[in-house]
Amino acid sequence: MYVSQETTQQIEARLLSVLRQAHLKLYSGTYCFEEYPRAEYVFNPNALAIVGDDEVWSQLVPCEDASNELFTVFSFHFTPGLDNSGFVGWLASKIKSQTGSGVFVVCGQNSAKGGIFDYWGCPIAVAEEVIKVVTSA
């Protein structure tokens, strides 16, 4: 984790460089969150992410059932050695200001691919707009 003192312009330039150098993967299909009580968790091998709180396990899985809130998912793996601190807040703010949409982010760790990686999700209704923000920077 990096700690640095930067101007707003320096942060913008650094994070734009991080975005341009990151490996972006767009996942096909749509995804939703499945929830299970903590005592009844059933692992779904297709899950991209699994998180829990004091009451439930929640896993991000492929899903086409429109009775669920459906999301488009994309991920970033970052170039090793780059300071990506602040990336999530920075890009989420850009997406919100340019599309009106919020996003969710679930992070993981893969030391062989640069360390921290992010899964991002957005509502399917605004997916094209969100992906355009991400890819046109």
C-alpha positions, 0 to 999 in steps of 0.5 A: 500500500502506497502513502503519498502526498500529491496534488489533484492534478498529479493524482489524476495523471497517475491514476489515468496511467494506472487505468491505461496500463491495467489489464481490463477483462470484460465478462460475458453474460450477466451476474447477480449475488446469491445469498446464503445464511452463514450456517447454510453456505453452498459454494458455487464453483462459478462464483467470481467472488465470495464475501460474508458479513455476520449473517450471510455469505454472498457470492457473485455468480453468472445469472440470467434470472431477471427477478434478480438485480443483474449486473455487467462485470469487468475486472482489472489486474494492475501492472506490478509496481504501479501505485494504484492507491485511490483507483477505486474511488477515482474511477467510481467517481468518474463513472458516477459523474459521466453516467449517473450510475453507481458501481460495486467493487470486490477486491482480491489478491493474486500475487502472480498478477501484480497483487490486488485486483478488482471485480467491478459491476454495474447495472446492465441498463447502463453497461455500455455507457460505463464500459465506454467511460472505462475504455475511453480514458 
